[in-house]
Amino acid sequence: MQTLNVIQGAMAQDIANEIIDLIQLNNTVSVYAVGSETLSRTISAIAIAKTYLKEKGKVLNIRPVFEEQQRHHEEADELATSITFRIIAAPLYIAIDAFNPSSEITTQVLN
C-alpha cells in the first residue's frame, strides 16, 4: 500500500487529487496526517475523493489508525497524535428490483 504524507498547508483539493490518482492506480492508499489543520484538510480531501470516485463506480472503505509519536523541539519534547487513513476501493453497483421497478434503488459493494 502506497503512503501519501500530507504536508502542512496542503489544500484539500490537491490532497483529494493525489488520493484519486493513487486509488485509480492501486485501489489502495494510506494517507498520513499530523496536526489539526492538516487533519481537517485531509478529512475534507477524503470526502471529495469519495464523492468523485463514487461517480466513477468505486466506493471507499476508510479505516483510521491513531498513533502517538515523540516530537522534539528546541524548548521541550512533546507527544503528537498522528492519524493514518487506510483506504481501499471496491466496485460499486446499483441493485434494482426487476419485479418492482418503483422500489428504491440501493447501492451495494461487490466483493
N, C-alpha and C positions, 0 to 999 in steps of 0.2 A: 504494500500500500504506500503510495507516494504521500509525502507530508508537505503541506503548504504552511509556512510560517508567516503569520500575519504581522506586519511591522506596524509600529505606532504611527498614526497619521494616515494610514491607508484608507481609501474611500470604499464604501460598501459596494458600489457598482464594480469597481476594479477587482475586489476580492471575489465577488459573485462571478465575474467573467473567468477568473482563474479556476474557481470551483467547477464551473460548467465545462471548461476545456478539459480538466483532469477527469471529470466524470465521463465525458464523451470518449476519452481515450481508454480508460481503465475500468469504468464502472465503480471505482472506489477512490476515496481520498481521505486523508487525515488532515484536519485543519487545526492548527495550534495558535492560541492567543493568550497574551498576558496583559493585564491591566483593564480597568473598567471601560475606558473609551474604545480600546481595541476590541474587547469582548462585545460591546454593544454593536459596533460596526460589523463584526463577524456574524453575529446573530441576524442582523439585517441582511447581510450578504447571503446567508444560507436561505433565508426566506425568499429572496429574489431568485436565487438559483433553483429553489424548489418549485416555484411558480413557473419559471421558464421551462424547466425540464419536464414538468407535468404536461405542458402543452406539446412536448416532443415525444410523449408516451413513456416517460420514466417517472417512477415515484422514488423519493429518497427515504432511506431508513437511517436515522441520525441517532447516535449514541454519544452522550457527553461523558468525558472522563476527567475528573478533577485531580490535580496533583499540587503538592506544596514543594517549593524549592527555596533554597537559601540564596538571597541576593546580597552581594557585597557592595557596600557604598563606603565612601571616604569617612562619613560620620559614624555609621553603625551598620551592622548586618541586620537584615530583616527577612521574614518569611513572606513569600509572594505565592498567591494561588494562581495556577495556570489551568487552562482548560483545553482539552483536545476533543474535537468533534470527529468521531469516526463515521464516515458517510458511505453508504453502499446504495447503488441504484438498482432498481428492479423494474422489469417491464410492467406497464400498466395496461389493462384492458377494460373495456366498458361492457358490463353484463346487462342485457335487455331480455326481459321475459317475453319470448316469442309468442306465448299463448295469451299474453295480456299486454298488448302494446301500450296501454295507457298507464302501466305501472311505472314506478320511479326507476330512474336509471341509477345503477350502483357501480362504483369503481372497485376493482379488486386487483390484488397483486398476484401475478403469476410466479410460481416457484419453479 
